[in-house]
């Protein structure tokens, strides 16, 4: 371990210019910054945000294009959607709220009524009990038009497979109905099961273009991602993690998802600050308070015995 001598300014040229001031802060403040969410604009994420921007500006047509963002759990889908949403936050215009992008989560027990209820909650509308489906549908459509919604994002779309055959078909019909009625792009977000649900309906499969976020593997894209992390974490020494050996090690521990990789690197960076290591090394990674998904599952199962 090499500490920066007291009174000597550390060389921070390994960091992105926007991060260098943060790297000069006391350890406690840097740990809080490390724990905060951060956007790492790797190519596929940037491309997906750009595609969403294109769809948002799409001219009004009878059949609008839709997109299906598919990938394993904890692999960056929600972060991409949130990055895009933050660029189009609700605003007040002429004494009414304007919501360009509306995000709603598919209920765990899917039904048309529960979905409309979730949609009204996302719009901030007061919920009145015991309304009939036809009434809830008309109120939802009216509010979607009144608030100027230009894109509807449905997260956890794979939950549609949790429904029985009839409710599943009803919801897939609802997707078609909303697209036809509102003439806005619909973005589905979910795991592989979301694609299977859409693929079960020929008309929907033709309307939704899939964008896949696969598990990460060793290669140039992962090395670039690791280099971005190293430049974004406010550590006072260079983290040499953008190597093939380190990539294999990190991917093995995180099991290939960017969410787990972020968690591993975050805990290692915190260990590096607290220990004075000041860079992500094998020593810092060994000290990190992190267990991968399989290890966490084994620890939990062992506790149950």
CORSUL-V5171 format. One record per pair of residues at least 4 apart in sequence whose ideal C-beta (glycine too) atoms are under 7 Angstrom apart, sorted by sequence separation. I is the first residue (numbers start at 1). J is the second residue. D is the distance in whole Angstrom. If there is no record, write none. Layout:
# CORSUL-V5171
i: [I I]
j: [J J]
d: [D D]
This chain:
# CORSUL-V5171
i: [4 15 19 25 27 28 29 30 31 32 41 43 44 45 46 47 48 49 50 51 52 53 54 71 76 77 78 79 80 81 82 106 110 111 112 113 114 115 116 117 118 119 131 133 134 135 136 137 138 139 140 141 142 143 163 164 165 166 167 168 169 170 171 173 174 175 176 177 178 190 192 193 194 195 196 201 202 203 204 218 220 221 222 223 224 225 226 227 228 229 235 243 244 245 246 247 248 249 250 257 258 259 260 261 262 263 264 265 266 267 268 269 270 271 277 280 281 282 283 284 291 292 293 294 295 296 297 298 299 300 15 25 41 92 93 109 110 120 131 144 163 217 241 251 255 272 273 280 291 4 58 71 121 188 198 199 216 233 254 272 277 58 90 91 107 120 161 179 198 254 272 277 12 15 22 69 90 107 160 163 178 272 291 90 106 230 241 275 55 117 188 198 254 12 22 69 107 160 175 230 250 253 269 55 88 229 230 268 272 275 88 105 271 104 250 104 195 226 227 265 51 85 226 268 271 268 271 85 104 125 103 117 120 223 102 113 116 120 123 188 268 48 102 112 116 119 226 267 81 267 113 267 116 123 223 264 222 152 218 264 176 263 176 179 172 175 218 222 218 45 49 157 48 52 56 152 154 157 158 161 172 260 151 154 157 158 218 260 49 150 151 152 153 154 155 156 217 235 45 49 149 154 158 216 151 153 158 161 229 233 157 160 235 255 144 235 254 255 158 217 241 253 255 141 157 216 239 215 237 238 239 215 216 236 237 235 39 56 235 216 102 99 100 106 98 99 106 110 96 97 98 99 100 101 102 103 104 105 106 110 100 102 105 106 108 101 103 107 110 111 106 109 110 106 108 111 115 110 112 112 115 110 112 81 81 78 56 56 55 81 77 66 64 67 69 73 64 66 69 72 64 65 66 67 68 69 70 64 66 70 61 70 60 70 70 68 58 68 55 68 52 77 76 75 68 70 75 66 67 68 70 71 66 67 68 69 70 71 66 68 71 72 65 67 51 48 44 43 42 42 75 76 42 74 75 76 75 40 72 74 42 74 40 40 40 38 34 34 33 30 23 22 23 19 23 16 19 15 16 14 15 12 14 10 35 4 34 34 34 31 31 30 27 27 3 4 1 1]
j: [8 19 23 29 31 32 33 34 35 36 45 47 48 49 50 51 52 53 54 55 56 57 58 75 80 81 82 83 84 85 86 110 114 115 116 117 118 119 120 121 122 123 135 137 138 139 140 141 142 143 144 145 146 147 167 168 169 170 171 172 173 174 175 177 178 179 180 181 182 194 196 197 198 199 200 205 206 207 208 222 224 225 226 227 228 229 230 231 232 233 239 247 248 249 250 251 252 253 254 261 262 263 264 265 266 267 268 269 270 271 272 273 274 275 281 284 285 286 287 288 295 296 297 298 299 300 301 302 303 304 20 30 46 97 98 114 115 125 136 149 168 222 246 256 260 277 278 285 296 10 64 77 127 194 204 205 222 239 260 278 283 65 97 98 114 127 168 186 205 261 279 284 20 23 30 77 98 115 168 171 186 280 299 99 115 239 250 284 65 127 198 208 264 23 33 80 118 171 186 241 261 264 280 67 100 241 242 280 284 287 101 118 284 118 264 119 210 241 242 280 67 101 242 284 287 285 288 103 122 143 122 136 139 242 122 133 136 140 143 208 288 69 123 133 137 140 247 288 103 289 136 290 140 147 247 288 247 178 244 290 203 290 204 207 201 204 247 251 248 76 80 188 80 84 88 184 186 189 190 193 204 292 184 187 190 191 251 293 83 184 185 186 187 188 189 190 251 269 80 84 184 189 193 251 187 189 194 197 265 269 194 197 272 292 182 273 292 293 197 256 280 292 294 181 197 256 279 256 278 279 280 257 258 278 279 278 83 100 279 261 149 147 148 154 147 148 155 159 146 147 148 149 150 151 152 153 154 155 156 160 151 153 156 157 159 153 155 159 162 163 159 162 163 160 162 167 171 167 170 171 174 171 174 153 155 155 150 151 151 189 189 179 179 185 187 191 183 185 188 191 184 185 186 187 188 189 190 185 187 191 183 192 183 194 195 194 185 195 185 198 187 213 213 213 208 210 215 207 208 209 211 212 208 209 210 211 212 213 209 211 214 215 209 211 211 211 213 221 221 224 257 258 225 257 258 259 259 225 257 259 228 260 228 229 232 232 233 234 234 234 234 234 235 232 236 231 234 231 232 231 234 236 238 236 266 236 266 269 270 270 273 273 273 274 276 278 276 277]
d: [6 5 6 4 6 7 7 6 7 7 6 6 6 7 6 7 7 7 7 7 6 7 7 4 6 7 6 6 7 6 6 6 7 7 6 6 6 6 6 7 6 7 5 6 7 6 6 6 6 6 6 7 6 6 4 7 7 6 6 7 6 6 7 6 6 6 6 6 6 3 7 6 7 6 7 6 7 7 6 6 6 6 6 6 7 7 6 6 6 6 6 7 6 7 6 6 6 7 6 7 6 7 6 6 6 6 6 6 7 6 6 7 6 6 6 5 7 6 7 7 4 7 6 6 6 6 6 6 7 7 5 5 5 6 5 7 7 4 5 5 4 7 5 5 6 4 7 7 5 5 6 5 7 6 5 5 5 7 4 6 6 6 6 5 4 6 7 6 6 4 6 5 4 6 7 5 6 6 6 7 6 6 6 5 7 4 7 7 6 7 7 5 5 5 5 7 6 5 6 5 6 6 6 6 4 7 6 5 4 6 5 6 5 5 6 5 6 5 4 6 7 5 4 5 4 5 5 6 4 6 7 7 7 5 6 5 5 6 5 6 4 7 7 6 6 5 6 4 7 5 6 4 5 6 6 7 5 7 6 5 6 6 6 7 5 6 5 7 6 6 6 4 5 5 7 6 7 6 4 5 6 6 6 7 4 5 7 7 6 6 5 5 4 5 5 6 7 6 5 5 6 7 4 6 6 6 4 5 5 5 4 5 6 5 6 7 6 5 7 7 5 5 7 6 7 5 5 4 4 6 4 6 6 4 4 5 6 7 5 7 5 4 7 6 6 7 7 6 7 6 5 5 5 5 5 4 6 5 5 5 7 7 5 5 6 6 6 7 6 7 4 6 4 6 6 5 7 6 5 6 7 5 5 6 7 7 6 5 7 6 5 7 6 7 7 6 6 6 7 6 6 6 5 5 4 5 6 5 7 7 7 6 6 6 5 7 6 6 4 6 7 6 6 5 4 6 7 5 7 7 7 6 5 5 5 5 5 3 7 7 7 6 7 6 7 6 7 7 7 7 4 4 5 5 6 7 6 7 6 3 7 6 5 6 7 6 6 7 6 5 4 4 7 6 6 5 5 6 6 7 7 7 4 4 7 6 6 5 6 5 6 6 5 7 5 7 6 5]
